[in-house]
Amino acid sequence: MLFRSEISNFALEGFGSFHNQKYWFHVPYLGIGAGAHSFWDYKRFNYEDFEDFFDNDIIKKFESVKMLTSEEIREEKIMLNTRTYAGVDMSLINVSKSVLDDLCDRNLIKIENGCIIPTLDGWMFINTVVLKLLGN
């Protein structure tokens, strides 16, 4: 039987894609080539075009960007983790119980094992869910 392993993919139980996991869970990766994006040491960087790719080595690109702040990392984790079946750890959430109760009552999230997990309806309205969890 198929289950939804992440917001954009279905899989057989135990056969979810490992490829996207690095993006959803802040695992470092390097993108090589024009237009490729990278995430390393809590820095995001990319090549704008072919000229940028040929004029700048990866070290120069890495050194030219600032490290994400702790708040930016928290917000990214909420935004990215809500796109997975695992959900987002409650420790990252700073909203009131009434906001969470409202999302639960509207069947947009469920809370299990200390994690907020979007329901199927929640994934259909993921931007609303994420904004609420961010306190917006």
C-alpha positions in Angstrom: 0.0 0.0 0.0 1.3 3.5 -0.9 1.7 6.1 1.8 2.7 9.7 1.4 6.3 9.9 2.5 6.7 13.6 2.0 4.6 16.4 0.6 5.3 15.6 -3.1 6.0 11.9 -3.0 4.3 8.6 -2.3 6.1 5.3 -1.6 5.6 1.8 -0.5 6.0 1.4 3.3 9.8 1.4 4.0 10.7 2.5 0.5 10.5 6.3 0.8 13.0 8.3 -1.2 16.3 9.1 0.6 17.3 11.7 -2.0 15.2 14.6 -0.7 15.9 13.8 3.0 19.1 16.0 2.9 17.1 19.0 1.9 14.3 18.5 4.4 16.6 17.8 7.4 19.5 20.3 6.8 22.1 17.8 5.8 25.0 19.6 4.1 25.3 19.2 0.3 27.3 20.8 -2.4 25.9 21.6 -5.8 28.4 21.6 -8.7 27.7 23.4 -11.9 26.0 26.5 -13.2 22.8 27.2 -11.3 23.5 24.6 -8.7 22.7 25.4 -5.1 24.6 24.3 -2.0 24.0 24.2 1.7 27.2 23.9 3.8 28.1 24.9 7.4 24.6 26.7 7.6 25.4 28.8 4.6 23.3 28.7 1.4 24.9 29.7 -1.9 24.6 29.2 -5.6 26.0 30.1 -9.0 23.9 32.7 -10.8 24.8 31.6 -14.3 27.6 30.1 -16.5 29.7 33.2 -16.2 29.5 33.2 -12.4 30.3 29.5 -12.4 33.5 29.9 -14.5 34.6 33.1 -12.6 34.2 31.9 -9.0 35.4 28.7 -7.4 33.2 27.1 -4.7 35.4 28.3 -1.9 35.0 31.9 -3.0 31.2 31.4 -3.3 31.1 29.8 0.2 33.2 32.6 1.8 31.0 35.4 0.1 27.8 34.5 2.0 26.8 34.9 5.6 25.9 32.0 7.9 22.2 31.6 8.7 21.2 33.0 12.0 19.7 30.7 14.7 16.2 32.2 14.0 16.6 31.6 10.2 17.6 28.0 10.9 14.6 27.5 13.2 12.3 29.0 10.6 13.8 26.8 7.8 13.5 23.7 9.9 9.8 24.4 10.5 9.2 25.1 6.8 11.1 22.1 5.6 10.2 19.5 8.2 6.5 20.1 7.8 6.9 18.7 4.3 7.8 15.3 5.7 5.9 12.5 7.3 8.1 12.9 10.4 6.9 16.5 11.0 8.5 19.2 13.0 9.8 18.8 16.6 7.6 20.7 19.1 10.8 22.3 20.6 11.0 24.6 17.5 7.5 25.9 17.9 6.9 29.2 19.8 3.1 29.6 19.3 0.3 29.4 21.8 -1.6 26.3 22.6 -4.7 27.9 21.1 -3.0 28.2 17.7 -2.1 24.5 17.8 -5.6 23.6 19.0 -7.1 25.6 16.1 -4.9 23.8 13.6 -5.8 20.4 15.2 -9.5 21.3 15.2 -9.4 22.2 11.5 -7.7 18.8 10.9 -4.6 20.5 9.5 -2.1 18.9 11.9 -1.8 16.1 14.4 0.6 16.0 17.4 2.4 12.7 17.9 5.5 11.8 19.9 6.5 15.4 20.4 6.1 16.3 16.8 3.7 18.4 14.7 2.7 16.4 11.6 0.6 17.9 8.9 -2.4 15.8 7.9 -3.4 15.3 4.3 -5.6 18.4 4.5 -2.7 20.2 6.2 -0.4 19.4 3.2 -3.0 20.8 0.9 -2.8 24.1 2.9 0.9 23.8 3.9 1.7 27.5 3.5 -1.1 28.4 6.0 0.1 25.7 8.4 3.7 26.9 8.2 2.8 30.6 8.7 0.7 29.7 11.7 3.5 27.6 13.2 5.9 30.5 12.6 3.6 32.8 14.5 2.4 34.8 11.5 
